[in-house]
Amino acid sequence: MKASRIAAAGALAGTAVLALSVPAFAHVSVQPEGTAAKGGYAVVDFKVPNERDNASTTKLEVSFPTDHPLASAMPEAMDGWKIEVTKSKLDKPIELHGEKISEAVSKITWTADGKGVEPGYFQKFPVSIGQLPEDTDELAFKAIQTYSNKEVVRWIEVPQEGQEEPENPAPVLALSAAEEGHHGSSAADKASDSDDAEAAAAKTEAAEPAEPADSSDTTARVLGVVGIVVGALGVAYGVLAGRRRTDA
């Protein structure tokens, strides 16, 4: 009887822990595909779970940080979703690859033109972003999730270090240390580096002395003579062996 009570209490405690832990995971979040290094570029996924049993997620609005504006933000085309990118003027222009940027993406909105994210499912919304800032460890993206029943959930509370996670936390992207030699380098820079490497390899190959043609011809002739000698010895051995058998 005592064992049954203990088992029941344990099951109840486990259920309570599970119930408390679900909200911590069931919210809009953002994660990089690979790494999101400071000063570089990254593809990030905004993961949107459906938390309702009787409605689908039909709209997602993600606001981009204004304290660390991103000059480039390109969403991936998605079947079943209409995508709108909103840009805003910057209070202070930023420099990117030697050019002054006076506006940046302030919001991306995905609106379902189909069923959206149905109950029991989640969906990822990929975006290529950059150049990532080098003077912060994380970026907060406030998100608004709208359901087919017109319910709106605002994931806009930025978690604070040393405090409990808020009820409706905003998606936060953690930035890794800048990769050595890739401080915001562009694809064009990488292509230039690749071309330089190929040119250097070509010069090295041209500088290496080629094997003299005379040497190759001499080697071929020697091998040919050796082959003829070996063949003749084999024929002579066969003739001698045949005579011995006849004499016997």
Order of alpha helices (4+ residues) and beta strands (2+ residues): alpha-beta-beta-beta-beta-beta-beta-beta-beta-beta-beta-beta-alpha-alpha
